[in-house]
Amino acid sequence: MIEPVILARRYARLPVLITGGAGFIGSHLARRLAAMGARVTVAGRSLDPAAYESAGIRTVRADVRDVAIVGSLIDPDPVPARAEAPAVVFHLAGYSGQVPSYADHSESLTTNCLGLLNVLDAVRAREARPRVVFTSSRLVYGRTRYLPVDEDHPCDALSLYGIHKRTGEEYCEYYAARWGVESVILRLANPYGPHDPAGHNRYNVANWMIDELVAGRGVTVYGRGEQLRDYVYIDDAIDALLLAGVTPHISRTTRSAREVNASHARAPHSGDGAPLSAVAEPLAHGPAAHPVDTRLPERMPPARPDHHGARVPIYNVGSGEGTPLIDFVETAIDVAGSGAVRTIDWPTDALAVETGDFAAGISRIARDLGWRPHTPLADGIAATVAAQRTALAADIAPAAAASRSGASRPAATRRGSQPPPAVPARRARRATRHGSQPPPAVPARAAATRHGSQPPPAVPADAAPETDRRAA
């Protein structure tokens, strides 16, 4: 692992571009980079320049679907003041939500797929190419087949959003194999932490629930709330992004048996990704009229990588632990001293995209990048509740308030200080909840029917955590 001091030196004066910088993760990343002395440019459709000016961060209103704007950000004209080509591109822009990806599939497709293609193609066109760090999602896995879920778990997304994220991963793999564009893919679990209540939507359910509870309102949980989710504190997630941006010579050093078998089972491909059987021109006038030469040329163009992209490292980013959703909610209630929880039966649309229990396998990122999460769940929730209350009282964004005070990372994770007192037992409250019926059984394991909570309006409980709609 790169030591924090060395990491800060590598980012000092380094030009960096963040797309989707108005979102939850993007705003935290921008401030951390600025504190390290990086020359940060943040691009997004709904930016508030005033929120970044004090940190010396350059802001650009931009839509990643606009190829000309993306090109100008990645390979800018050197004449305008402060415009310089980035050495690292953090691509966080996206359209979030499993259920909304059906209702507005065009927005999801163009933002999540076309936007990334524009970024990759602009990087390809540069002579000195920056590294691209792409934030994907745990939702690419679909229903979980085993725990913890490692990066070799089959990808069988249950929503258009998950499909679009996996498609984005394959774009990175293709551009790496065909043109040598260097990318690192991070599959985020469920990040949470200080955030702007007015600037995020309900698709980061963990933060949304904390907001509701701090305000003294109730939250609704689907089923009995026993479904496991992997909650990772925002500072830990940012650490992973920073390491992915500048750790040298990241590569996949081993391949699992599943990868080898999958690659052997695939038909040979031509350089443009088409099956070799499709390259040869079909016979037009019968089997003997025009014999087809199917011999390979002496010099083949670079082949596409296998399904897992041997040239593009993919890492899970999570706590490595599964926590029942009801425990997350009740811990937040205990810390906030306000709010309530109720349980209801599963809405049909939410059940259709339910993935089952989830806990991220994080051994690969620990091995390659030396990254491990450091924030216990109770500490992270306490820090988030405190930041939200402080920010609401001061009428400023919680992320900015935490950044200014140095309180974003919980005290228990700084300099070996003692953790806060244990959260009180919650059996009494749990006994008073009116239990709802569990969802229908899903094959493989009973736990696979478990899922994240939602507020009373039907909103997908595990929609993409990394961005909000306005972050594109």
Protein Blocks (a to p, Z undefined) as FASTA:
>chain_A
ZZfklmmmmmgopacddehklbmklmmmmmmmmmnopacddddfkbcfklmmmnopacdd
ddfklmklmmmmmmccfkbghiacdfbdcdfbdcedjklmmmmmmlmmmmmmmmmmmmmm
mmmmpmbdcdddddddfklnmpafbdcddfklccddfbfklmmmmmmmmmmmmmmmmnop
acdddddfbdcddddfklpcfklmmlmmmmmmmnopacddehjhlaccddddfklmmmmm
mmmmmpghiacfbdcfklmmmmmmpccddfkopafklmpccdfebjklmccdfbdcfbdc
dddddfkopmbccddddehiacdfklmmmmmmmmnopajdddddddfklmmmpgbjaddd
fklmmmmnopacfbdfklmmmmmmmmmmmmmmnopafklmmmmnopmpgfklgghiacdd
ddddfklmmmmpccdddddddehiaklmgccdddfbacdfkbcfkbcfklZZ
